[in-house]
Amino acid sequence: MDWFLLALLSAASLASADAATKAWLRDYSAAEISIVRFSLSGMLLAPLLLGMPAAWTLPAPFWSWLAVMIPLEIAAMLLYMAAIRDHSLALTVPYLAFTPVFVLVIADWLLGEQVPVQGAAGVVLVVAGAWLLNIRHARLMDYKSWAAPLAAIIREPGSRMMLAVALIFAVTATMGKALLLYLPPQYFGPFYFVVLGLVMPPIWALAWALPLPWGAKSAQRARQPMRWLGLRGLLRRPRAVATVAALNGVMILAHFEAIARVEVAYMVAVKRTSLLFGILYGALLFGETGLRSHLAAGTLMVAGVAVILTS
């Protein structure tokens, strides 16, 4: 069960990096946060590439898969960072529990990995947890309103963003497992994030030059707009930035070592226990309310992924 411990370590590191980002890098732009999570994490992991086979010896299919994964990963991270920075952790992080639900279909399609029918019960529990998370939208005696929480998933901007992230992560996690056929996990994780780290600065330089629009018009987002600041002042909090990058680096290493040992859906299911850590961080560090109901909802969603895990 070493894969389980690795997946759990990946979950704890991910939740800690999210909380540290929200606590210490709240005024950083999306560009700056993504540079920390991609480029600086890649720099920390780069020494682990010593001894890796020469990149030019890797076959063409490896590079084809990688060329698809990189833009998807970048898009997911931008949505992810914006969601946890500008919205409640309790109404964003839990929706990552949908990733293993998506993986059930995507891994079967791309890799031929199948799980027993029992996994459907886990899907029902995950959806029920999402319903409970938005229970405030339903009225006990109004039966028509019982479907409102699921509709509220679409209305909550942070929840909607995280659902998109969950879908993208399901695709990239499955494709990452496929790439482990060409490069062992101890090299692929660092290599992948070194490549991502090199790609990010040119992307944001282009975005800064074009001045692309970003952000919502609500009063909340207006008070904390999504700015295109480039890299100015990126290291104005060096210890905070280094901590976030290091936590993300631990998550990367544990993720790929775990996913190499077990089916994608099982590993991602355990990794999504990060949502419970996220809910606790939200209550303990940021004073977010509704811990009891949010924790109950998160527990139900974790029960769902646990059923998927044991199926």
Number of C-alpha atoms within 10 A of each C-alpha: 8 10 20 17 14 23 27 24 20 31 26 23 24 26 27 21 23 25 24 19 24 22 15 15 21 17 16 20 22 24 24 26 25 22 24 25 25 27 23 23 27 27 18 17 23 17 10 14 15 8 8 13 12 7 10 8 7 12 10 10 11 15 14 10 15 17 11 12 20 18 14 15 18 18 13 20 20 16 19 24 22 20 22 23 24 18 18 18 26 28 22 25 29 31 28 27 30 27 26 33 26 18 29 23 17 23 24 15 12 13 14 10 16 17 19 9 10 13 22 17 15 26 23 15 22 30 20 17 26 26 23 22 27 20 21 13 17 19 12 11 8 8 10 10 14 16 13 17 20 19 14 20 22 13 11 14 16 25 25 19 22 28 23 19 25 23 19 21 24 26 21 21 25 24 20 22 21 17 19 19 11 13 17 15 24 18 21 22 26 24 20 18 24 21 16 22 21 16 17 19 19 11 12 20 16 12 16 15 10 9 11 9 10 10 12 13 10 9 9 11 13 11 9 15 18 19 17 19 17 19 16 8 10 18 13 11 11 9 11 16 22 17 18 25 26 21 21 25 27 18 25 24 20 23 25 26 22 26 24 20 16 15 20 26 30 25 26 31 29 25 32 29 26 28 27 24 22 27 26 21 20 21 18 12 12 14 11 15 13 12 17 11 15 24 23 15 26 30 19 21 33 26 20 27 33 20 20 27 20 12 15
